[in-house]
Amino acid sequence: MKGKPIHYMAIYGTALLSLCLLIGIFVGKLLGILIGVNTNVGGVGIAMILLIFLSERLQKSGRLEPPSERGIIFWSAIYIPIVVAMAASQNVLAAIKGGPLALVAGTASVLVCFALVPLISRIGETSSTPDSEL
Amino acid sequence: MNNIIDVLESVLAKYALVTGFVVIGVTIWVSYVLSDRLTKGRLHGSAIAIFIGLVLAYCGGIATGGSKGISDIKALAGVGIMGGAMLRDLAIVATAFGVRMDEFRKTGLSGILSLFAGVIISFIVGATIAYAFGYRDAVSITTIGGGAATFMVGPVTGSAIGASSEVIALSVATGLVKSILVMTLTPFLAKYIGLDNPRSALIFGGLMGTNSGVAGGLAATDPKLVPYGAMTATFYTGLGCLLGPSVIFIAIRALF
């Protein structure tokens, strides 16, 4: 660690994280244009895969050290507070004012999708068992 | 005295993000105290915090008539920056740190299946309810169906196929109801639908699709599940915007 700026190495982690997000959103937007929808498709998902891939690589080669990792871990720790801030900035009034149709349609689709979670979990399980036995 | 309040307000507004950190910090602290004292920890502090957040958003909407909840109040604009898309996406990606690649690969197929099922079924449910409420034209029915997918899919679909602004607003409201319900119901329903492992979280994200709903719902259930649900949910709106004005609209138009 000699000669390394241990006290501010957190920025390396944050920079890596931010770079992954920027690339992900960029690719997601291009993907959106490509398939003709004007929105970003899977940008966050692409960024997540990128971060998992790059951080695994860098950890193995010893280039991502704990002081740098702190710059990623902080953002993951602040995640729930950010979600609370997001909840506090939602248009809750419009959701309630949308009237009975919005309430019924929203509620129905949520309940049906909840009921489907165990169903699809089971389908996937049976098809993936042979794989795990190999 | 008025002067002091003015100065305070200008400080809070100028240091918006910093003010946001304080407001949310206090909200989370209060939530965990409530969780301990009133529910003996049975109701997760983060679930209470998200609920308080939604109540604050409602109050903000009443007070200002704006569309961004509490952050429409000038001194509290920083809450909107903190909870906006930029920092939210950064934090969601950060939760993937430490997740192993294999866990995603194992569920690849059921993840894709859940995405298609989630989009199509939401459209069907939304369209059925729209029909039940008296809508008979394919454009309105499809647009409201899109709202039952997410509050992004509804307006994107609606403007692509030429829906009226009233119907588009209705589809946004439907999507908002969905996102808020997913945030608040998930911690209560999690154990009944087996939502306690990465596999089911991936499927959950694909079925629900609402980024904010999935993010909030999983955070209040078990933060370890967040990266999995968020991963599939992030593809949902794109898929919905792709299928909605095309395949799904054509199918619905054939029916009516």
Interface residues (C-beta under 8 A of the other chain):
Chain A: L17 S18 C20 L21 G24 I25 G28 L31 G32 I35 G36 V37 N38 T39 N40 V41 G42 G43 V44 G45 A47 M48 I49 L51 I52 F53 S55 E56 E69 I72 I73 F74 W75 S76 I78 Y79 I80 P81 I82 V83 V84 A85 M86 A87 A88 S89 Q90 N91 V92 L93 A94 A95 I96 K97 G98 G99 P100 L101 A102 L103 V104 A105 G106 T107 A108 S109 V110 V112 C113 F114 A115 L116 V117 P118 I120 S121 I123 G124 E125 S127 S128 D131 S132
Chain B: G20 I24 G25 T27 I28 S46 A49 I50 F51 I52 G53 L54 V55 L56 A57 Y58 G60 G61 I62 S67 K68 G69 I70 S71 V79 G80 M82 G83 G84 L87 R88 D89 L90 A91 I92 V93 A94 T95 A96 F97 G98 V99 R100 M101 F104 K106 T107 L109 S110 L113 S114 A117 G118 I121 S122 V125 G126 T128 I129 A130 F133 I144 G147 A148 A149 M152 V156 A169 L170 V172 A173 T174 G175 L176 V177 K178 S179 I180 L181 V182 M183 L185 L189 I193 G194 L195 R199 S200 I203 F204 L207 M208 N211 S212 A215 G216 A219 P223 V226 P227 A230 M231 T232 T234 F235 T237 G238 L239 C241 L242
